[in-house]
Amino acid sequence: MLDKFREAKRLEIESLHKDFAAGRIPAVYQGERPSFVEAIRAKGPGAIIAEFKPASPSRGVLGEHLNPLDFADAYANNGAAAISVLTEHQYFKGSPDFLFMMNGPGLPLLRKDFIFDPLQVAMTASSPASAVLLIARMCDDAAHLKQLIDIARMPGLAPVVEIFDQADLDRAREAGADIIQVNNRDLDTLTTTLDQGRRFIKQKHDGELWICASGVETRAQVEEMASLGFDAVLIGTSLMQADDPGAKLAELAGVK
């Protein structure tokens, strides 16, 4: 799957490099960029990062004609600590424009995409995003991942490094990551199991912020992941498929 995602970004990256060579360098966003880490800490452990994704490879289209502004308001009003925004188009029907559209309520935004080129990080810095997702295994090695982490931190982006296995975690640690996102999905079968999170959280170090992603669908699961030490859980599909995403989020967050 990651090879497919990498190929899907090829034309975008080629375009970014052409722009860069021509001197068209995106300016860093000058508006407020609320702290992703502080927002998680304020509501954690078990803070909820509510995700907006119109589609997914495992479930297909999750909703037609969805309005990102409506979701931003619903998430902000029902207990979300931050919002994860899918910006990848081919597989998730996302857009970088969503980062600007969902910025109104003032929650920190995590740009979720397949980012492995420094110019993609630079483009993220030109948006209102507060954090950027970096998938450890999409980088060639720890030095490559460290380069992206360092570039992200310069304009104040929080680099969230996603892992799927022990090699990923080792690479993340070698690269200096301090925000670890454990993805509970098997990339070959696209099935999820929370046993992945239960296993890896035992390796959490002091000072690190850990996020559990994929497969969390109930308040009991949110509470369990919090009790194990996860600072946050990222929830997308169950919110996107709910008749009332705001009410579902409030239930998951335990605020109603």
C-alpha positions in Angstrom: 0.0 0.0 0.0 2.8 2.4 0.9 4.4 1.9 -2.5 1.0 2.9 -4.1 0.8 5.9 -1.9 4.4 6.9 -2.8 3.6 6.6 -6.5 0.5 8.7 -6.1 2.6 11.6 -4.8 5.2 11.5 -7.6 3.7 14.1 -9.9 3.0 16.5 -6.9 6.6 16.2 -5.8 8.0 16.7 -9.3 5.8 19.9 -9.5 7.1 21.1 -6.1 10.7 20.7 -7.3 10.1 22.6 -10.5 8.6 25.4 -8.5 11.5 25.4 -6.2 14.0 25.4 -9.0 12.2 28.4 -10.5 12.4 30.3 -7.2 8.8 29.9 -6.3 9.3 29.0 -2.6 6.1 29.0 -0.4 6.1 31.5 2.4 5.7 30.3 5.9 2.2 30.7 7.2 2.0 33.9 9.3 -1.2 33.3 11.2 -1.6 31.6 14.6 -0.4 28.0 14.8 -1.8 26.6 18.1 0.4 24.1 19.8 -0.5 20.5 18.9 1.4 19.1 21.9 -0.1 21.5 24.4 -3.6 20.8 23.2 -3.1 17.1 23.6 -1.5 17.4 27.0 -4.5 19.6 28.2 -7.0 16.9 27.4 -4.9 13.8 27.8 -4.4 11.0 28.5 -6.9 9.8 26.0 -7.4 13.1 24.2 -9.2 12.7 20.9 -7.8 13.7 17.6 -10.8 13.8 15.4 -10.2 13.1 11.7 -11.8 14.4 8.5 -11.4 12.0 5.6 -13.9 11.8 2.8 -12.7 8.3 1.7 -10.2 5.6 2.7 -8.6 2.6 0.9 -10.2 0.1 3.2 -13.8 1.5 3.2 -14.0 3.5 0.0 -16.0 6.8 -0.1 -17.2 7.6 3.4 -19.5 10.4 2.4 -20.5 12.5 -0.6 -20.4 16.3 -0.7 -19.1 16.6 2.8 -18.4 20.1 4.1 -15.1 20.4 6.0 -16.3 23.6 7.8 -19.3 21.7 9.3 -16.9 19.0 10.6 -14.5 21.5 12.0 -17.3 23.1 14.0 -18.7 19.8 15.1 -15.3 18.5 16.3 -14.4 21.8 18.1 -17.8 21.8 19.9 -17.8 18.2 21.1 -14.5 17.6 22.8 -11.8 17.2 20.2 -8.3 18.2 21.2 -7.1 18.5 17.6 -8.2 17.7 14.1 -6.5 15.3 11.7 -7.0 16.5 8.1 -6.5 14.2 5.1 -4.9 16.1 2.3 -4.2 13.2 -0.1 -6.5 13.2 -3.1 -6.2 9.9 -5.0 -7.1 7.5 -2.2 -8.6 9.7 0.5 -10.3 12.4 -1.6 -8.6 15.0 0.5 -7.1 18.4 -0.4 -4.5 20.8 1.2 -7.3 23.4 0.9 -9.0 21.6 3.8 -6.3 22.9 6.2 -7.4 26.5 5.5 -11.1 25.6 5.5 -10.9 23.9 8.9 -8.8 26.4 10.6 -11.7 28.6 11.8 -12.4 27.1 15.2 -8.8 27.3 16.3 -8.0 23.7 17.1 -4.5 22.5 16.1 -4.6 20.7 12.7 -2.5 17.7 11.9 -1.8 17.4 8.2 -2.1 13.7 7.3 -0.7 12.7 3.9 2.2 10.7 2.5 5.1 13.0 3.1 8.7 12.0 2.4 10.2 14.9 0.5 11.5 18.1 2.3 9.5 20.3 -0.1 6.3 18.6 1.1 7.2 19.7 4.6 7.8 23.2 3.4 4.4 23.3 1.7 2.9 22.2 5.0 4.6 25.1 6.8 2.8 27.4 4.4 -0.5 26.2 5.7 -2.2 26.7 9.1 -1.3 23.1 10.1 0.2 22.8 13.6 1.6 19.2 13.0 2.6 17.0 10.1 2.5 13.2 9.8 5.7 11.5 8.9 5.5 7.7 8.2 8.8 6.2 9.4 8.9 3.5 6.8 8.3 5.9 3.9 11.8 7.3 4.6 14.9 5.7 3.2 16.6 5.6 6.6 16.8 7.4 10.0 18.9 10.2 8.5 16.1 10.9 5.9 13.5 10.9 8.6 15.6 13.2 10.9 15.9 15.7 8.0 12.1 15.9 7.7 11.7 16.2 11.5 14.2 19.0 11.7 12.7 20.9 8.8 9.2 20.5 10.4 10.4 21.9 13.7 11.9 25.1 12.2 8.6 26.8 11.5 7.0 25.3 14.6 5.3 22.2 13.1 5.1 19.2 15.4 6.4 16.1 13.6 4.2 13.1 14.3 6.1 10.0 13.4 3.9 7.0 12.6 5.1 3.4 13.2 3.8 0.0 12.3 6.5 -2.3 13.7 9.6 -2.4 15.9 11.9 -1.4 13.0 9.8 1.7 12.5 10.0 2.6 16.2 13.8 2.1 16.2 14.1 4.4 13.2 11.9 7.0 14.8 13.9 7.0 18.0 17.2 7.2 16.0 15.8 10.2 14.1 15.0 12.0 17.3 11.2 11.7 17.2 9.3 12.6 20.4 5.7 12.2 19.1 5.0 8.5 18.2 1.8 7.4 16.5 1.1 3.7 16.6 -1.0 2.6 13.6 -3.0 -0.5 14.5 -3.7 -1.3 10.8 -2.0 -4.2 9.0 -0.9 -2.7 5.7 -1.2 -6.0 3.9 -4.7 -7.0 5.0 -6.0 -3.5 6.0 -7.4 -5.1 9.2 -6.9 -3.5 12.5 -6.2 -4.8 16.0 -5.7 -2.8 19.2 -3.2 -5.4 20.3 -0.7 -3.5 18.3 -1.1 -0.4 20.5 -1.3 -2.5 23.7 2.1 -4.1 22.8 4.0 -1.0 21.7 2.9 1.4 24.5 5.0 -0.6 26.9 8.1 1.0 25.2 7.0 4.6 25.8 9.8 6.8 27.2 9.4 9.7 29.6 8.8 13.0 27.8 7.3 11.3 24.7 3.8 11.9 23.5 2.1 8.8 22.1 -1.0 8.5 19.9 -3.0 5.4 19.1 -4.5 5.4 15.6 -7.0 3.2 13.8 -9.5 0.8 15.3 -10.8 2.8 18.2 -14.6 3.0 18.0 -16.0 3.0 21.6 -15.6 5.1 24.7 -14.4 2.0 26.6 -11.6 1.6 24.1 -10.6 5.3 24.5 -10.5 4.8 28.2 -8.4 1.6 27.9 -5.8 3.3 25.6 -5.6 6.2 28.0 -5.1 3.9 31.0 -2.3 2.1 29.1 -0.5 5.4 28.6 -1.6 6.8 25.3 -1.8 10.6 25.4 -4.3 10.6 22.5 -6.3 8.5 20.2 -6.9 9.4 16.6 -10.4 8.5 15.4 -11.6 8.8 11.8 -13.8 6.2 10.3 -16.3 5.8 13.1 -16.8 9.6 13.1 -17.1 9.9 9.3 -19.7 7.1 9.2 -21.8 8.4 12.0 -25.2 9.9 11.3 -24.2 12.7 13.7 -20.4 13.0 13.9 -20.6 15.6 16.6 -22.7 13.5 18.9 -20.5 10.4 18.2 -17.4 12.4 19.1 -19.1 13.7 22.3 -19.8 10.1 23.2 -16.3 9.0 22.5 -14.8 11.9 24.4 -17.1 11.4 27.4 -18.3 14.9 27.4 -22.1 14.1 27.1 
